[in-house]
Amino acid sequence: MPENEKENARTATVQRKTAETDIRIELNLDGSGLHSVDSGVVFLDHMLANFSKHSGIDLAIHCKGDTEVDDHHSVEDIAIVLGSAILEALGDRKGIQRYGWSMIPMDEALARCAMDLGGRSYCVFKCAFSRPDINGFSTEMVQHFFLSLSRALQANIHLAVLEGSNTHHKIEALFKSFAYALKQAVSITGTAIPSTKGAL
């Protein structure tokens, strides 16, 4: 990679170690969707691989967590580290689109995501799941994942499932709609800070 491209690369590596989890995430906002995900929670691996592929963000995640307790700490802490890594990679956020939105169908399910990378965290989540668990992944953790991510990323994230009955389809549609909304929000469309305040 030429030196000027290295200087302008929107990449980040974030590590976080607690008594419950040991996590390392590397990402490149301007990648091609390459991914290597080992979260310790198989269904979450599937969702994060989809997120990487559809956002175009190169993503490497390794987590060693206390899944013998349950999936809570691993899912929550991955969201925290992922949000922190995206925020770091954004840098001063000059020229970004800032806002992103997407509506994604998956068979009978239809999910919507709208977001603002404006520096204020808030998460609105509207979806109910008929299954409590998918292969060791607690469906109640979907909302908690996005809530934790919104706080670490300092972003407004509004998510809703408008149609659907299959729990797998609804969750996957949510992650894909988030991926496409984020892809739009982080895209470079100008040169200035996208705010009348002059700062984000």
C-alpha positions as CSV (number, residue, x, y, z in Angstrom):
1,M,0.0,0.0,0.0
2,P,1.4,3.5,-0.9
3,E,2.4,5.6,2.1
4,N,-0.3,8.2,1.4
5,E,-2.9,5.5,1.4
6,K,-1.6,4.1,4.7
7,E,-1.8,7.6,6.2
8,N,-5.5,7.9,5.1
9,A,-6.5,4.3,5.9
10,R,-9.6,4.1,8.1
11,T,-8.5,1.1,10.1
12,A,-8.4,0.2,13.8
13,T,-7.3,-2.5,16.1
14,V,-9.0,-2.7,19.5
15,Q,-8.3,-5.1,22.3
16,R,-10.3,-5.5,25.5
17,K,-9.6,-8.0,28.3
18,T,-11.7,-8.5,31.4
19,A,-12.3,-11.3,33.8
20,E,-15.2,-12.4,31.5
21,T,-13.8,-11.9,28.0
22,D,-10.6,-11.4,26.0
23,I,-11.4,-9.8,22.7
24,R,-9.4,-8.4,19.7
25,I,-11.0,-6.8,16.7
26,E,-9.3,-5.5,13.6
27,L,-11.2,-3.7,10.9
28,N,-10.9,-1.6,7.7
29,L,-13.9,0.6,6.9
30,D,-12.8,0.7,3.2
31,G,-12.3,-3.0,2.7
32,S,-14.2,-5.5,0.6
33,G,-16.0,-7.5,3.2
34,L,-13.2,-10.0,4.0
35,H,-13.9,-11.6,7.4
36,S,-12.6,-14.0,10.0
37,V,-14.9,-14.3,13.0
38,D,-14.5,-16.5,16.0
39,S,-16.8,-15.1,18.7
40,G,-17.4,-18.4,20.6
41,V,-21.1,-18.1,19.7
42,V,-21.8,-19.8,16.4
43,F,-24.9,-17.9,15.4
44,L,-23.2,-14.6,16.2
45,D,-20.3,-15.6,14.0
46,H,-22.9,-16.1,11.2
47,M,-24.4,-12.6,11.8
48,L,-21.1,-10.8,12.0
49,A,-19.9,-12.6,8.8
50,N,-23.0,-11.3,7.1
51,F,-22.4,-7.8,8.6
52,S,-18.9,-7.7,7.2
53,K,-19.8,-9.0,3.8
54,H,-22.7,-6.6,3.2
55,S,-21.1,-3.5,4.8
56,G,-17.8,-4.0,2.8
57,I,-15.9,-3.7,6.1
58,D,-13.0,-6.0,6.5
59,L,-13.3,-7.6,9.9
60,A,-11.3,-9.9,12.1
61,I,-12.8,-10.9,15.5
62,H,-11.4,-13.2,18.1
63,C,-13.1,-13.6,21.4
64,K,-12.4,-16.0,24.3
65,G,-15.3,-15.6,26.6
66,D,-17.0,-17.3,29.5
67,T,-19.6,-19.1,27.3
68,E,-19.8,-21.8,30.0
69,V,-21.8,-19.3,31.9
70,D,-23.9,-18.1,28.9
71,D,-23.5,-16.0,25.8
72,H,-24.2,-12.6,27.5
73,H,-20.7,-11.4,28.2
74,S,-19.3,-12.4,24.9
75,V,-22.1,-10.8,22.8
76,E,-22.2,-7.6,24.9
77,D,-18.4,-7.1,24.9
78,I,-18.0,-7.8,21.2
79,A,-20.5,-5.1,20.5
80,I,-18.6,-2.7,22.8
81,V,-15.3,-3.4,21.1
82,L,-16.8,-3.4,17.6
83,G,-18.4,0.0,18.2
84,S,-15.1,1.3,19.7
85,A,-13.2,0.1,16.6
86,I,-15.5,1.7,14.1
87,L,-15.4,5.0,16.0
88,E,-11.6,4.9,16.1
89,A,-11.4,4.1,12.4
90,L,-13.7,7.0,11.6
91,G,-11.1,9.4,12.9
92,D,-12.3,13.1,12.8
93,R,-15.3,12.0,10.6
94,K,-14.6,14.7,8.0
95,G,-16.5,14.1,4.8
96,I,-18.6,11.1,5.9
97,Q,-22.2,10.8,4.8
98,R,-23.0,10.6,8.6
99,Y,-26.6,9.3,8.0
100,G,-27.5,5.9,6.7
101,W,-30.6,4.0,6.2
102,S,-31.7,0.6,4.7
103,M,-34.6,-1.7,4.4
104,I,-33.8,-5.3,3.8
105,P,-36.1,-8.2,3.0
106,M,-35.3,-11.8,3.8
107,D,-38.1,-14.1,2.7
108,E,-41.1,-13.2,4.9
109,A,-39.1,-10.9,7.1
110,L,-38.5,-7.2,6.5
111,A,-36.1,-5.1,8.6
112,R,-35.3,-1.4,8.7
113,C,-32.3,0.5,10.1
114,A,-31.6,4.2,10.2
115,M,-28.6,5.7,11.9
116,D,-26.8,8.9,12.6
117,L,-23.0,8.9,13.4
118,G,-23.4,12.3,14.9
119,G,-21.8,11.6,18.3
120,R,-24.9,11.0,20.4
121,S,-25.8,7.4,21.4
122,Y,-29.3,6.2,21.4
123,C,-30.9,2.9,20.3
124,V,-34.5,2.3,19.5
125,F,-35.3,-1.4,18.9
126,K,-38.7,-2.8,17.8
127,C,-38.8,-6.5,17.3
128,A,-40.1,-9.6,19.1
129,F,-38.8,-13.1,18.7
130,S,-40.8,-16.3,19.1
131,R,-37.7,-18.4,19.9
132,P,-35.6,-17.7,23.0
133,D,-32.5,-19.2,21.6
134,I,-30.7,-20.1,18.4
135,N,-27.9,-22.6,18.8
136,G,-26.6,-21.1,22.1
137,F,-27.4,-17.5,21.1
138,S,-30.0,-15.8,23.2
139,T,-32.4,-13.8,21.0
140,E,-32.8,-11.2,23.8
141,M,-29.2,-10.4,23.2
142,V,-29.9,-9.0,19.7
143,Q,-31.3,-5.8,21.3
144,H,-28.6,-5.7,23.8
145,F,-25.9,-6.1,21.1
146,F,-27.1,-3.0,19.2
147,L,-27.7,-1.0,22.4
148,S,-24.1,-1.7,23.5
149,L,-22.8,-1.0,20.1
150,S,-24.6,2.3,19.8
151,R,-23.1,3.5,23.1
152,A,-19.6,2.6,22.1
153,L,-20.0,4.0,18.6
154,Q,-21.7,7.2,19.9
155,A,-24.4,6.7,17.3
156,N,-28.2,6.9,17.0
157,I,-29.4,3.5,15.7
158,H,-33.1,2.8,15.0
159,L,-33.9,-0.8,14.2
160,A,-37.3,-2.4,13.5
161,V,-38.7,-5.6,12.0
162,L,-41.7,-4.6,10.0
163,E,-42.8,-8.1,8.9
164,G,-41.7,-11.6,9.7
165,S,-42.3,-14.8,11.6
166,N,-39.1,-16.8,11.3
167,T,-36.7,-15.8,14.1
168,H,-33.5,-16.5,12.1
169,H,-34.8,-14.5,9.2
170,K,-35.7,-11.5,11.4
171,I,-32.4,-11.4,13.1
172,E,-30.4,-11.8,9.9
173,A,-32.4,-9.1,8.2
174,L,-31.7,-6.8,11.1
175,F,-27.9,-7.4,10.9
176,K,-28.0,-6.9,7.1
177,S,-30.0,-3.7,7.3
178,F,-27.6,-2.4,9.9
179,A,-24.7,-3.3,7.5
180,Y,-26.1,-1.4,4.6
181,A,-27.0,1.6,6.7
182,L,-23.5,1.7,8.2
183,K,-22.0,1.3,4.7
184,Q,-23.8,4.4,3.6
185,A,-23.1,6.4,6.8
186,V,-19.4,5.9,6.8
187,S,-19.0,6.6,3.1
188,I,-16.9,9.6,2.1
189,T,-19.1,12.1,0.2
190,G,-17.4,15.4,1.0
191,T,-14.5,17.0,2.8
192,A,-16.1,18.9,5.7
193,I,-17.5,17.8,9.0
194,P,-21.2,17.0,8.3
195,S,-22.7,19.3,10.9
196,T,-23.8,23.0,11.1
197,K,-22.0,23.0,14.5
198,G,-18.7,22.3,12.7
199,A,-18.0,19.4,15.0
200,L,-19.3,15.9,15.8
